[in-house]
Amino acid sequence: MNLSVKKEFFLIFVLCVVAIALPLVLRYLFVGDYLVGTESYHQLRLAESKIFFYDQFSYGGRYVITELGLPLILSLNSALLSKILPPIIGLLIFTFFYVLIKDLPRNNRIISSVLLIVSPPFIYLSTVLNKYSIAVLIVLLSLLLFKKGKYFASVLLLSVLSLFSVFSAVLFFFLFLIYSRRKKIEKKHILQLLGLDILLLLTQYGYKLYYLGIPKILKFVGLDINVNFLFQNFISDLGGPYGFALFTSILSFIGINYFWRENKRETLFFILVGLVMFILTIFFSQTLFYLNFMVIILASYALVGLTKHVWSSGLIRKMTILVIICGLLFSFVSYEKRLVDSLPNEATEDAVYFLTKIKNNDVVFSHPNKGFWISKAYKKNVMDEEFFYAPNVNERYEDANKLLYTTKLEEASSIINKYNIRYFYMDNNMKDSLYNGREEGLLFLLRYNPNFNLIYKNKEVEIWEIENV
C-alpha cells in the first residue's frame, strides 16, 4: 500500500476501533460486566464445563450437536477469551475486507469500509460472543488467498469452516465449486475441498448421525422474542437481532444500476449469488453476515453515483445525501444502544444465581429464548434455541406455546406433568413481548392460582414454584 492508502486505512481503522469499543465500554459502565445475549452464555457454558458430548440440562438432557470450534478455543482461557475474542475478530474482519476491496475505486472503497463499520451485522460479530464471527473471518481470509492464487491454502481454510458453522461450510463449498468452474480452476482443488469437508464432517457428526438418525424437519421458525414476523429479521431498525440498516438496504437496490454500468461482466454473477443468499436468509439467518458485504458494496456504488448524478437542484442533492447519512447514523446509534441495553443485566444475573442455589436439578420452564440462561444455572430447561437434533422439538415447541398462552389450569397441568416442570422463569421482556404488559396466559395463572408460589422477585425477574397440579 502506498502512503496515502496507508493513511486512509489507518483513519478508517481508528473509526472501526471506536465503533466496536463504544457499546462494550458503555455496557460495562452502565449495565455491568456481562456478555451480550443468550448464545454467549451457551458457548461459555459448553467451554467451561467441557460439555462436548452430552448436555444433561438442555431439553432435560440431549446429545451435543452444535459446532464445537468456539467452545474448544474458549476452553483455553474462557474468562479472558470471551471478552477479547469478539473485538479482535471484528478488527480482523474489517482488515481483510479492506484488503479484498482495495481494487475498487477509491471513493467506493472508503464508503464501503465505513458502511461496514456502522452496519449492525458487523457490530454484532464484533461485540457478541458467537460462533459465526470466526466463520466469517475464515471465509474472508480464504477469499483473500483465493484471490492471490493460493488455492490449496484457501481450500484448507474453507474446510475448517465446519468446526464453526456447518451451514457456512456447505454454502461456500457450492460457491467455490461454481466460481472455480467459472474461473477454470483445476478440479483437484474442488476435490481437495470436498474431501476435507467430508472428513471433518464425518469426524464431528458421523457417529451422531449413525446413532441419532436423520434430524427432524422443523415445523416452526424460531424468531427472536422481540421479532414478530420474518421480515423483521432482515432490518435492524424493525427489531432484527443483526439485520441490515434500512437505508443501506434501500441504497443497495439503487446501487445495482450503478454497479452494472461499471462491472457489466461481474454484475449478473454478483446479483445471482446475492439473490440465492437472500433466499437462504429466510431459513438460515446467519446468511445475513455474508450477504451484508455484498449489500454494502452495492450501497457504496449508490452513494457515489448519487453524488455524481446531475441534479436539477443543488439543494435537493445536498438534502437527499444529508437524509441518507442521518439515516445511516441513526441505525448505527440505535443498534449500539440496543446492544448496550441487551439482556442479561444485573437483574438477570441475580435471578440465574438464585436458581443455582436451588439444590436440585428440576425442570425450569420459560420462553425458549431464556433456555440457555436456565441451563447456565445448572437446571434443566424444556427448550432452548438449539433446535437441531433436539428431542421431540416440534412437539415441545407446540407445548411451550400452549403453556405460555393458556389460562386453563387443566391444559397447563397436562403440559407441566408431561415435562415434570417445577419452576417458572418470567421476566419483563417476556411480559412485554408475549402479553403486551397485560396479565394474560401463563402470567395470569402464576399470579392468581394458589398452586403457584412466588419464590423470587427483583425489579425485572420473577421465579415461581409449583406445589401440585
Helices and strands as residue ranges (DSSP letters): H 3-30, H 39-48, E 54-55, G 58-60, E 62-63, H 69-74, H 78-100, H 106-118, H 120-127, H 132-147, H 151-159, G 160-163, H 166-182, H 187-212, G 230-234, G 236-238, H 246-262, H 264-283, H 287-308, H 314-341, H 346-357, E 363-365, G 368-370, H 371-376, E 380-381, H 393-405, H 409-418, E 421-427, H 428-435, H 441-448, E 452-457, E 461-466
